[in-house]
Amino acid sequence: MACDNEGFRLHRWDGALHFERWSIPEPPPGEVQVEVEACGIGLTVLNNTRGVNWRSPELLPRVPGHEIVGRVVAVGDEVTSLAVGARVLAYFYLSCFSCSECQAGREERCPRGSGRLGIHRDGGYARLVNLPAGNAIPFESELDAAQAVVIPDAVATPVHVCRTRLGVQPGDRVAVVGAGGGVGAHLVQVARACGAVVVGLDRTPPKLHLIESLGVIAVDSGRFDAVDLEAWGGVADAIVDFVGSPESLSWGLDHLAHGGQLCVLTTFRDVTLPLAPRDLVARELTVLGSHYASRREVGEAASLVSSGQVTPVVGSEVVPDTLGDVHQALAAGTLIGRGALRWDVRFP
């Protein structure tokens, strides 16, 4: 039977979110229904509601939000991996979980995936959400929900970058461009957990202070032509770019050591990066992209947070009535770390 639900829905790309009430059906075969404790708030949500990558009218109305922590309240037929009461994290990509890539533990590369949570099906900006069982990852920790929202993306993505894509080793020199952002603030910590020596680049005093508070060298990148990695002889073994501007990308290429790697995570349509094959060959450079993580890496992210090796950076916790405040701060670039929309508490 259907039950009452409430939350925020988007009816027009780049339009306002509307708080509404509607009926949510019981989970169909192969799915579970999750009562959301909290959902992360980050730039991906804003980009998705703006229709940056998907703008099909058939996708609306939509409940955004993919960084979900919650508990299973109903189980559909054919689900044997989860039971009512289980605490779970949501996996962002709607992978098929049965193809060769998924079976090999590379769900983020699934060629048969049906899209993204919060874009192609409803996400965590509502009290209840139905998820395919494969998108509900068991999470036994009692970590506060607002802290746990960083795990399924803001920490899992850095795990994928550092361990799978870059293979960061103890002693590696890693520079992170945009290190004060919601993902960057966690990547510097994951890189340190891998044994790297880390420098974090950002532009504003609050974000530079955050970087220093995480035990990382902070460098002001307000002008890239003035940024020099003098302590490392001017170069880094790996540079991770969360800014994706022509200036930041060119700076990254210019400051790689012999055999260095530049990892890019932005997807701006009009930004290009000129590459000189002669330079790539002579310096044995690697330029690579990275996106999201596997389910195994989400589990690794949970272990890093639970063990204290990575501290969640959550700059604002809000209830539905004040969601607009954190969205404004996020758009203005003043939010520190992630935001968290809480459904499990009522603030005064």
C-alpha positions as a Python dict, from the first residue, in 0.01 Angstrom:
ca = {
    (1, 'M'): (0, 0, 0),
    (2, 'A'): (108, 357, -60),
    (3, 'C'): (193, 583, 232),
    (4, 'D'): (226, 958, 284),
    (5, 'N'): (550, 1127, 195),
    (6, 'E'): (675, 1486, 205),
    (7, 'G'): (975, 1675, 78),
    (8, 'F'): (1108, 1902, -196),
    (9, 'R'): (1030, 1855, -564),
    (10, 'L'): (1160, 2030, -872),
    (11, 'H'): (906, 2103, -1147),
    (12, 'R'): (1122, 2312, -1381),
    (13, 'W'): (1495, 2294, -1452),
    (14, 'D'): (1670, 2585, -1282),
    (15, 'G'): (1347, 2658, -1101),
    (16, 'A'): (1257, 2669, -734),
    (17, 'L'): (1217, 2365, -512),
    (18, 'H'): (865, 2326, -374),
    (19, 'F'): (783, 2158, -44),
    (20, 'E'): (499, 1917, -115),
    (21, 'R'): (315, 1610, 13),
    (22, 'W'): (236, 1306, -200),
    (23, 'S'): (187, 931, -180),
    (24, 'I'): (485, 698, -223),
    (25, 'P'): (412, 339, -327),
    (26, 'E'): (543, 40, -138),
    (27, 'P'): (876, -80, -277),
    (28, 'P'): (839, -301, -587),
    (29, 'P'): (1028, -629, -626),
    (30, 'G'): (1403, -579, -592),
    (31, 'E'): (1372, -250, -405),
    (32, 'V'): (1360, -120, -48),
    (33, 'Q'): (1197, 181, 109),
    (34, 'V'): (1425, 397, 322),
    (35, 'E'): (1331, 650, 585),
    (36, 'V'): (1586, 927, 533),
    (37, 'E'): (1775, 1044, 841),
    (38, 'A'): (1979, 1307, 653),
    (39, 'C'): (2082, 1396, 298),
    (40, 'G'): (2399, 1576, 191),
    (41, 'I'): (2388, 1917, 27),
    (42, 'G'): (2663, 1995, -224),
    (43, 'L'): (2732, 2154, -560),
    (44, 'T'): (2623, 1839, -743),
    (45, 'V'): (2269, 1893, -616),
    (46, 'L'): (2270, 2254, -733),
    (47, 'N'): (2408, 2157, -1074),
    (48, 'N'): (2149, 1883, -1108),
    (49, 'T'): (1856, 2110, -1023),
    (50, 'R'): (1990, 2363, -1273),
    (51, 'G'): (1985, 2095, -1542),
    (52, 'V'): (2356, 2125, -1614),
    (53, 'N'): (2386, 1770, -1751),
    (54, 'W'): (2023, 1654, -1792),
    (55, 'R'): (1727, 1871, -1889),
    (56, 'S'): (1469, 1628, -2023),
    (57, 'P'): (1116, 1736, -1920),
    (58, 'E'): (1025, 1367, -1878),
    (59, 'L'): (1247, 1357, -1567),
    (60, 'L'): (1027, 1607, -1382),
    (61, 'P'): (894, 1646, -1122),
    (62, 'R'): (1195, 1519, -929),
    (63, 'V'): (1313, 1495, -568),
    (64, 'P'): (1687, 1579, -568),
    (65, 'G'): (1957, 1460, -330),
    (66, 'H'): (2183, 1155, -349),
    (67, 'E'): (2400, 1153, -33),
    (68, 'I'): (2149, 963, 177),
    (69, 'V'): (2175, 805, 521),
    (70, 'G'): (1868, 624, 647),
    (71, 'R'): (1698, 307, 766),
    (72, 'V'): (1503, 47, 572),
    (73, 'V'): (1133, 56, 662),
    (74, 'A'): (996, -178, 394),
    (75, 'V'): (1139, -449, 170),
    (76, 'G'): (1008, -551, -170),
    (77, 'D'): (983, -906, -297),
    (78, 'E'): (1305, -1073, -414),
    (79, 'V'): (1522, -869, -173),
    (80, 'T'): (1728, -1097, 51),
    (81, 'S'): (2028, -875, 128),
    (82, 'L'): (1849, -623, 350),
    (83, 'A'): (1591, -635, 627),
    (84, 'V'): (1364, -380, 790),
    (85, 'G'): (1566, -176, 1041),
    (86, 'A'): (1895, -195, 853),
    (87, 'R'): (2086, 132, 834),
    (88, 'V'): (2209, 213, 484),
    (89, 'L'): (2399, 459, 268),
    (90, 'A'): (2278, 534, -84),
    (91, 'Y'): (2492, 454, -387),
    (92, 'F'): (2469, 745, -633),
    (93, 'Y'): (2481, 569, -972),
    (94, 'L'): (2181, 361, -1081),
    (95, 'S'): (2398, 75, -1202),
    (96, 'C'): (2255, -257, -1319),
    (97, 'F'): (2467, -457, -1069),
    (98, 'S'): (2471, -758, -1303),
    (99, 'C'): (2694, -675, -1604),
    (100, 'S'): (3062, -769, -1626),
    (101, 'E'): (3178, -430, -1498),
    (102, 'C'): (2944, -444, -1198),
    (103, 'Q'): (3037, -804, -1123),
    (104, 'A'): (3403, -699, -1128),
    (105, 'G'): (3334, -433, -865),
    (106, 'R'): (3343, -140, -1106),
    (107, 'E'): (2981, -32, -1072),
    (108, 'E'): (3075, 328, -1155),
    (109, 'R'): (3157, 211, -1511),
    (110, 'C'): (2833, 21, -1567),
    (111, 'P'): (2735, 50, -1938),
    (112, 'R'): (2373, -44, -1864),
    (113, 'G'): (2309, 202, -1583),
    (114, 'S'): (1982, 393, -1579),
    (115, 'G'): (2117, 726, -1458),
    (116, 'R'): (2176, 901, -1126),
    (117, 'L'): (1988, 907, -798),
    (118, 'G'): (1815, 1242, -750),
    (119, 'I'): (1807, 1302, -1127),
    (120, 'H'): (1661, 995, -1295),
    (121, 'R'): (1468, 883, -988),
    (122, 'D'): (1372, 1052, -663),
    (123, 'G'): (1639, 1115, -402),
    (124, 'G'): (1683, 1218, -40),
    (125, 'Y'): (1523, 1560, -22),
    (126, 'A'): (1216, 1373, 110),
    (127, 'R'): (1136, 1174, 421),
    (128, 'L'): (1095, 847, 231),
    (129, 'V'): (1269, 714, -79),
    (130, 'N'): (1249, 386, -271),
    (131, 'L'): (1587, 249, -378),
    (132, 'P'): (1698, -52, -579),
    (133, 'A'): (1847, -295, -328),
    (134, 'G'): (2188, -258, -495),
    (135, 'N'): (2182, 114, -423),
    (136, 'A'): (2135, 61, -49),
    (137, 'I'): (2473, -15, 109),
    (138, 'P'): (2464, -153, 466),
    (139, 'F'): (2606, 90, 722),
    (140, 'E'): (2624, -46, 1075),
    (141, 'S'): (2785, 260, 1236),
    (142, 'E'): (2591, 476, 1481),
    (143, 'L'): (2767, 788, 1352),
    (144, 'D'): (2540, 1092, 1358),
    (145, 'A'): (2348, 1110, 1032),
    (146, 'A'): (2452, 1467, 950),
    (147, 'Q'): (2816, 1360, 972),
    (148, 'A'): (2762, 1038, 779),
    (149, 'V'): (2622, 1214, 470),
    (150, 'V'): (2978, 1286, 354),
    (151, 'I'): (3061, 915, 320),
    (152, 'P'): (2874, 802, 4),
    (153, 'D'): (3020, 1074, -221),
    (154, 'A'): (3239, 1342, -57),
    (155, 'V'): (3468, 1075, 92),
    (156, 'A'): (3405, 785, -149),
    (157, 'T'): (3504, 993, -452),
    (158, 'P'): (3844, 1081, -296),
    (159, 'V'): (3898, 714, -213),
    (160, 'H'): (3847, 632, -581),
    (161, 'V'): (4078, 916, -688),
    (162, 'C'): (4360, 844, -445),
    (163, 'R'): (4361, 465, -433),
    (164, 'T'): (4223, 352, -768),
    (165, 'R'): (4299, 625, -1018),
    (166, 'L'): (4622, 778, -883),
    (167, 'G'): (4753, 496, -666),
    (168, 'V'): (4886, 741, -408),
    (169, 'Q'): (5180, 598, -214),
    (170, 'P'): (5352, 703, 112),
    (171, 'G'): (5574, 1002, 51),
    (172, 'D'): (5398, 1118, -267),
    (173, 'R'): (5358, 1493, -302),
    (174, 'V'): (4991, 1568, -372),
    (175, 'A'): (4849, 1914, -445),
    (176, 'V'): (4471, 1963, -437),
    (177, 'V'): (4322, 2258, -626),
    (178, 'G'): (3995, 2362, -462),
    (179, 'A'): (4086, 2188, -139),
    (180, 'G'): (3840, 2390, 68),
    (181, 'G'): (3534, 2258, -114),
    (182, 'G'): (3300, 1982, -4),
    (183, 'V'): (3495, 1704, -179),
    (184, 'G'): (3839, 1868, -168),
    (185, 'A'): (3833, 1897, 211),
    (186, 'H'): (3790, 1520, 230),
    (187, 'L'): (4035, 1437, -48),
    (188, 'V'): (4323, 1604, 135),
    (189, 'Q'): (4245, 1378, 431),
    (190, 'V'): (4223, 1061, 222),
    (191, 'A'): (4554, 1150, 55),
    (192, 'R'): (4712, 1193, 399),
    (193, 'A'): (4566, 857, 505),
    (194, 'C'): (4748, 708, 205),
    (195, 'G'): (5073, 850, 342),
    (196, 'A'): (5106, 1146, 105),
    (197, 'V'): (5243, 1490, 185),
    (198, 'V'): (4962, 1726, 89),
    (199, 'V'): (4922, 2090, -12),
    (200, 'G'): (4574, 2241, -44),
    (201, 'L'): (4502, 2536, -273),
    (202, 'D'): (4204, 2768, -234),
    (203, 'R'): (4120, 3138, -239),
    (204, 'T'): (3928, 3261, 65),
    (205, 'P'): (4052, 3296, 424),
    (206, 'P'): (3781, 3068, 572),
    (207, 'K'): (3867, 2787, 329),
    (208, 'L'): (4241, 2833, 377),
    (209, 'H'): (4183, 2816, 753),
    (210, 'L'): (3983, 2495, 706),
    (211, 'I'): (4267, 2339, 506),
    (212, 'E'): (4518, 2425, 780),
    (213, 'S'): (4284, 2286, 1047),
    (214, 'L'): (4293, 1952, 865),
    (215, 'G'): (4671, 1936, 908),
    (216, 'V'): (4749, 2032, 548),
    (217, 'I'): (4966, 2311, 408),
    (218, 'A'): (4733, 2583, 276),
    (219, 'V'): (4827, 2792, -29),
    (220, 'D'): (4633, 3094, -158),
    (221, 'S'): (4547, 3035, -525),
    (222, 'G'): (4373, 3365, -589),
    (223, 'R'): (4628, 3414, -869),
    (224, 'F'): (4764, 3095, -1020),
    (225, 'D'): (5057, 3275, -1178),
    (226, 'A'): (5175, 3353, -825),
    (227, 'V'): (5140, 3000, -686),
    (228, 'D'): (5467, 2813, -649),
    (229, 'L'): (5533, 2479, -480),
    (230, 'E'): (5869, 2606, -358),
    (231, 'A'): (5896, 2359, -70),
    (232, 'W'): (5877, 2072, -322),
    (233, 'G'): (6111, 2217, -579),
    (234, 'G'): (5816, 2367, -763),
    (235, 'V'): (5647, 2040, -862),
    (236, 'A'): (5409, 1771, -732),
    (237, 'D'): (5379, 1400, -804),
    (238, 'A'): (5002, 1429, -835),
    (239, 'I'): (4769, 1727, -874),
    (240, 'V'): (4394, 1691, -829),
    (241, 'D'): (4183, 1969, -981),
    (242, 'F'): (3833, 2047, -850),
    (243, 'V'): (3824, 2395, -1009),
    (244, 'G'): (3851, 2309, -1377),
    (245, 'S'): (3937, 2653, -1511),
    (246, 'P'): (4185, 2703, -1796),
    (247, 'E'): (4416, 2872, -1545),
    (248, 'S'): (4402, 2594, -1285),
    (249, 'L'): (4445, 2318, -1543),
    (250, 'S'): (4740, 2486, -1711),
    (251, 'W'): (4899, 2547, -1372),
    (252, 'G'): (4854, 2180, -1290),
    (253, 'L'): (5027, 2063, -1607),
    (254, 'D'): (5313, 2306, -1555),
    (255, 'H'): (5377, 2193, -1197),
    (256, 'L'): (5392, 1816, -1240),
    (257, 'A'): (5713, 1635, -1159),
    (258, 'H'): (5864, 1391, -1408),
    (259, 'G'): (5615, 1102, -1422),
    (260, 'G'): (5349, 1315, -1253),
    (261, 'Q'): (4972, 1277, -1282),
    (262, 'L'): (4702, 1541, -1327),
    (263, 'C'): (4356, 1421, -1219),
    (264, 'V'): (4054, 1619, -1338),
    (265, 'L'): (3705, 1592, -1189),
    (266, 'T'): (3514, 1881, -1350),
    (267, 'T'): (3291, 1854, -1657),
    (268, 'F'): (3244, 2211, -1781),
    (269, 'R'): (3134, 2196, -2145),
    (270, 'D'): (3335, 2489, -2280),
    (271, 'V'): (3669, 2430, -2104),
    (272, 'T'): (3951, 2271, -2304),
    (273, 'L'): (4306, 2180, -2208),
    (274, 'P'): (4574, 2213, -2479),
    (275, 'L'): (4823, 1927, -2457),
    (276, 'A'): (5163, 1906, -2625),
    (277, 'P'): (5239, 1539, -2695),
    (278, 'R'): (5612, 1621, -2699),
    (279, 'D'): (5587, 1749, -2340),
    (280, 'L'): (5382, 1449, -2227),
    (281, 'V'): (5640, 1211, -2368),
    (282, 'A'): (5949, 1395, -2248),
    (283, 'R'): (5819, 1428, -1890),
    (284, 'E'): (5618, 1103, -1891),
    (285, 'L'): (5308, 1283, -1771),
    (286, 'T'): (4961, 1138, -1725),
    (287, 'V'): (4636, 1333, -1755),
    (288, 'L'): (4335, 1138, -1632),
    (289, 'G'): (3975, 1185, -1536),
    (290, 'S'): (3786, 1041, -1243),
    (291, 'H'): (3422, 1019, -1142),
    (292, 'Y'): (3252, 877, -839),
    (293, 'A'): (3337, 538, -686),
    (294, 'S'): (3246, 171, -658),
    (295, 'R'): (3030, 26, -382),
    (296, 'R'): (3345, -126, -231),
    (297, 'E'): (3502, 219, -218),
    (298, 'V'): (3194, 357, -40),
    (299, 'G'): (3261, 89, 221),
    (300, 'E'): (3626, 197, 242),
    (301, 'A'): (3512, 555, 288),
    (302, 'A'): (3288, 447, 576),
    (303, 'S'): (3583, 270, 740),
    (304, 'L'): (3806, 578, 709),
    (305, 'V'): (3545, 794, 878),
    (306, 'S'): (3457, 538, 1144),
    (307, 'S'): (3826, 493, 1232),
    (308, 'G'): (3884, 866, 1263),
    (309, 'Q'): (4130, 886, 973),
    (310, 'V'): (3890, 1119, 793),
    (311, 'T'): (3690, 1381, 981),
    (312, 'P'): (3356, 1480, 824),
    (313, 'V'): (3350, 1846, 724),
    (314, 'V'): (2988, 1958, 753),
    (315, 'G'): (2950, 2333, 768),
    (316, 'S'): (2573, 2354, 808),
    (317, 'E'): (2293, 2130, 933),
    (318, 'V'): (1942, 2239, 844),
    (319, 'V'): (1584, 2121, 866),
    (320, 'P'): (1341, 2167, 576),
    (321, 'D'): (1232, 2516, 685),
    (322, 'T'): (1586, 2653, 642),
    (323, 'L'): (1707, 2458, 338),
    (324, 'G'): (1715, 2775, 128),
    (325, 'D'): (1978, 2930, 354),
    (326, 'V'): (2236, 2661, 291),
    (327, 'H'): (2158, 2655, -83),
    (328, 'Q'): (2232, 3028, -95),
    (329, 'A'): (2559, 2981, 92),
    (330, 'L'): (2655, 2698, -141),
    (331, 'A'): (2584, 2906, -451),
    (332, 'A'): (2783, 3197, -308),
    (333, 'G'): (3080, 2972, -232),
    (334, 'T'): (3069, 3046, 141),
    (335, 'L'): (2955, 2705, 267),
    (336, 'I'): (3236, 2522, 445),
    (337, 'G'): (3239, 2155, 349),
    (338, 'R'): (2906, 1981, 299),
    (339, 'G'): (2561, 2081, 414),
    (340, 'A'): (2319, 1831, 566),
    (341, 'L'): (1940, 1832, 536),
    (342, 'R'): (1811, 1656, 846),
    (343, 'W'): (1485, 1465, 853),
    (344, 'D'): (1555, 1294, 1186),
    (345, 'V'): (1536, 1599, 1416),
    (346, 'R'): (1325, 1906, 1467),
    (347, 'F'): (1527, 2219, 1537),
    (348, 'P'): (1373, 2489, 1758),
}
